[in-house]
């Protein structure tokens, strides 16, 4: 039975119990969310090192880190180090987006080392193999595509991005709309080329029931990909993007009817004033399915600092109801990320996620901030470091410029809290 089928029978599961303990919620609420589709726990039974995470309504906003090789750089040990950095920094999930080297072998090295949900995009491997053997992607068959999905499932992949909504009608809307950046999703681009050349419908859409059967058999979660997401803020919220979203909403219903866990991916580049509407649209069309957003990036000029442009958009999106943030690194649009980029990307997205959790009333979120405020009021530097998102960075920052005062070197003997403490006699004023 799938995880949803077990939850539907009302019996607790180890996965739901672990999520409930980690989140400080009841097992019953997790099981209820699984049944109605507002919570997913990506957990392929073949991923033996997994410590399950829950994504969705009433739970902490989660952060995903992307790693993976390219055709120019494909050292598996480098990717292992990135994996470890991401998990150590607190990433809740990891995706292998490899397109270079022996992709299957790389995945089979990374997956057992990963303790968080592990995701992939199977069409990447299918496309690379087609280009290497045939010189083009257009000769791919539906069997090739579904064979790649099954190979990933057999390795223990917990969730897969499948671009089912890139349909012939959506592509026509893209053409009639006119875009500055057209398609920036690799999976979306691969399928668009295949559809137009072969004059056939997207196999993942046409044979969606076949995909559902694989998901049921191996109990992996479907991440319905946003192959037509905007790659520029001037392309945001157009007809092609929303046509794809309408299709994905229909496929969410079909997945739920098959007791398959499903969540939906969201747009990449979106100006701030459109983010809330995008989240509300997804939640309505997809009937509350968990929403997984890349960024969104709120400006296109942040090259080298796109972990910041992504974190701004991520905080707004999560505050409006998005459940899962895909990190953006400083090297977005520039190069393959290194370990430092991975670290900065995870931390920036975790700050965005936590800021949103305060707004959403997630258990424990505001309490964490209150403890930090109390430690600052007490000038308790050890406690401040322990409570910081990155404790070692906090310790190093405080020690950077010595001071003879209890306060930091920013204010020294003129610290506002130290001065007021003398007059209030230790009485704290509650907000």
Buried (B, 14 or more C-beta within 10 A) or exposed (E): EBBBEBBBEEEBBEBBBBBBEBBEBEBEBBBBBBBBBBBBBBBBBBBEEBBBBBBBBBBBBBBBBBBBBEEEBBEBEBBBBBBBBBBEBBBBBBBBBBBBBBBBEBBEBBBEBBBBBBBBBBBBBBBBBBBEEEEEBBBBEBEBBBBBBEBBBEBBBBBBBBBBBBBBBBBEBBEEBEBEBBBBBBBBBBBBBBBEEEEEEBBBBBBBEBBBBBBBEBBBBBBBBBBBBBBBBEBBBBBBBBBBBBBBBBBBBBBBEBBBBBBBBBBBBBBEEBBBEBBEBBBEBBEBBBBBBBBBBBBBEBEEBBBBBBBBBBBBBBBBBBBBBBBBBBBBBEEBBBBEBBBBBBBBBBBBBBBBBBBBEBEEBEEBEEBBBBBBBBBBBEBBBBBBBBEEEBBEEBEEEEBEEBBBEEBBEEBEBBEEBEEEEEEEEEE
